[in-house]
Amino acid sequence: MENTTTTQKNISIFGKRLSEFFGIVAGLSLFSLEFFKNVFLPPYEFGEVKKHMDELGVKTLPIVSVTGFIIGLVLTMQSQPVMQKFGAEAFLPGMVALSVVRELGPVITALIFAGRVSSGIGAELGSMRVTEQIDAMEVSAINPFKFLVVTRVLACTLILPMLTVYVIFLAIIGGYISIYLSQNINFILYIHAVVHSVDFYDFVPGVAKTFFFGYIVGIVGAYKGYNTENGTVGVGQASTSSVVISSLLILLVDMVLVKITVSIWG
């Protein structure tokens, strides 16, 4: 009897979680449709988009700067003994550059961006929702969705690729410093090896997919914040769930995009 009760509880919990998951998927889909419907309609809030790009980019620069440098440094330090074992140390700069450009740079930057930005958007819009500021905007004949959501999502979509290019550059510099400390390699030779290894079809797909990652970060944070309930408790839940959902979606979308780009370019 006790085992039956426990099984029923587990099934009930699983059913509840599954229902919540499909509810989030449906809500995000409708929210995305609303975004695309509003993004092309005037008035165009270019000033707000620029303001959010400045805020999101400048405030995220310190953490992504440290992260980018450490990615290149640690990746080189970890890979060097393995490459040395197989007598392939000459390929180390190219291997590091390809790893950073194709995958590590875009994905890690997006995950850090999600932790820093998606939670902030969720908390900010959630606070506006529970304090009825969004309702006040609706009463004042202002479209809060366009002013609050569209501008933030566009800013995230546009700023993340710029941050990714910056992180890739710092990671390559970090890789050079690691190799220089162990081999005293010339910087010109290092850059030549990097440029020789990375071509157009490596760089463009890696950076292009960050537009999707930026959109995910913005739309998830805005969705959770814009639909916040239960007062201040709901604001905290919106902030936390924004990071979790956006990070998970980034990894899932990355898996799909990698498969597509490999199929097209190899």
N, C-alpha and C positions, 0 to 999 in steps of 0.2 A: 504493500500500500504506500509506504514511504517513498519507494523507488518510483512508483507511478506518479506521485505528486511532484517529485523532483523533475522527472522527465517533462511533465506538463508545464512546469515553471520555465524550464529551459526552452521548450518549444515556444512558449508565450514571449519570452525575452527575445528569442531569435526572430519571431514574427514581428515584434515591435521594432527591432533594429532594421529589419528588411523594409518595413513600411516607411521608416524614417529616411532610409537611403533613397528609395524611389521617390519619396516626397521632395528630397533635396534635388534629385536629378530633374524632376518635373519643374520645380520652382526655378532652378537655374536656367532651364531651357526657356521658360516663359520670360524670365528676367532678361535673358540674352536677346530674345525677339524684341522686347520692348526697347532695349538699348539700340539695336540696329534700326528700329523704326524712328527713334528720336535723333540719332547721330547725324542724319542727313537733312533734318528739318531746321530751318532758321528759328530763332537767332543762334548764331554760332559763337559760343563763349570762348574765343581764342585767348582772351586775357586770363580767364580762370584756368584753362589748360596749361598755359605757360607758367602760371603761378604754382600749380601743383607739380609741374615738371621740375621747377626750381627747388621746391620743398622736398620732393621725393628724391631727386638726384643728389642734391647737396648734402642732405642729412644721411644718405646711405653711403656716400663716398668713403668716409673713414673705415667702416667695417669691411666694405668690399675691397678697399685698398690693401688692408692687412691680409684678407683672405686670398686675394689674387697672388700676392707675393709669396705667401706660405704654400699655396698650391704648387707653384713651380719649384720652390725650394725643396719641399718634402718629396714630391714626385721624382725629382732628379736624384735625391739622396737614396730613396728606396729602390730606384731602378738601376742605379749605377753598378752595384755589386752583381746583379743578375746579368746585365749586359756584359760586364767584365768577365764573368764566368764563361760566357759563350764567345768571347772575343769580338764583341760587337759594340764596343764603346764608341766607335765613330758614328754609330747611328743614334746615340743617346739624344743629341739636340733635336733631331727630327722626330724621334719617338715622343719626347716631351711636348714638342710643339703640336704634333698631330693630336695627342691625347687632350691637350688643353683646348685647342681650337674646335675639335669635333664634338667633345662631350663634356669634359670636366668643367671648363670655363662657363659655358652656357647653363648647365644644370645647377652647379653649385651657386652661381650668381643668382639664378632664379629662386632657389630655395632660401637663400639669405634674404633676398628681396621680399619673398613671401612672408618670412618671419618678421621683417621690419615694417613692411608697408601694409600687407593685407590685414594684419591685426590692428594697425593704426586706423585704417579706413573703417573696419568693422566697429571699433570702439567709438570713433568720431561720429559716424552716421547713427550708430546705436544710441549714443547720448542725445543726439538731435531728435531722434524718434521718441525716446521716453520723456524728454522735456517738452515735447509737442512743438518743437521748432519747425519740423517738416509740415505738420498740420497747419501752422501759422502761414507758411509760405503758400500752401494750397489755397487758403482763404484769401491771401493777397494777390491771387491770380498769377502767381509765379509757378512755373513748372519745376518742382523740386527734383524730379527725376533727371531732367536735362541739366539743371544747374549743379546738382550734387553728384549724380552717378555718372553721367556721360563724360563730364570733364575729368573726373578721377580715373575712369577706365581708359580714356584716350591718353592721359598723361602716363599711366603705367605702361601702356602698350608702346609708346614712343620712347620712353626713357630707358627701359631695360636693355634694348640692343646697344645703346650708347655705353651703359655701364658694363655690358659684357665685353665689348671691344677693349675698354679700359682694363678690365680684369685680365683678359688674354695677354695684353701688352705687359702688365706687371708680372704675370706668371712666367712669361718668357724671360723677363729680366731676372726673376728669382731663380729660374733654372740656370741661367748663365752664371750667377754668383756662386751657386752650388758647384758647378763644374769648374769654375775658375779657382775656387778654394782647394779643390782636389787635384786638378790637372794644369792649372795656370794657362788655360786656353785663351787665345786671342779673341777679342770681341768680334772683330770682322769675320773671322773664320766661323765663329758660332752663329752669327746672323746669316752668313752665307749658307750654312748647313740647314738652318731653319727655313729660309726662303726657298731653298732647293727642295725641301721636303713637303712644304705646304703649298697647295695650288688653289686656284679659284674654286674648284668643286669641293674643297675641304672647308674653306672659310665661309662661303656664302650660306650653305645649309646650316652650319653651326650657329651663325648669327641670326639667320632668318627665322629659325624656330623660336627665338626669344621674343619675337612679336606675339606668338601664341602664348608663351609663358607669361608675358606682361599682361596680356588680356585676361588670362586666368586669374592672376593675382588681383587685378582690379575688380573684375566682375564678381568674384567670390566674396571679397571683402565688402563690396558695396551691397551685394545681395543679403549677406548676413546682417549687416548693420541697418540697412533700410527696412528690413522686416523684423527688427528686434521687438521682443515682447518681455513681459515680466520685470519691468523696471531695471534697476541697476544690476540685478543678478543676470538679466538677459544681456546686458552690455558686455559683461565679462564672458559669458558663454559665446556671444557673437565674435568677440575678439579671439578667443581660443580656437573655436571651430573654424574660423576663417583660415588660420594658419594650417591646421590639419588638413582641411579639404583642399586648399589650394596646393599644398605640397604634394598630396596624393595625386591630384589631377596633373600636376606638372610631370611627375614620374610616368604616369600612364600615357599622357600625350607624347612625351619624349620617346617612349617605346614605340609608339605608332609611327612617329615622324622618322625615327631612325630606320625602321623597316622600309618606309617609303623612299627615303633618300638613298639607301643602299640598293634598293631595287632599280632606281632610276640611274644613279651615277656609279654604283659599285664601290 
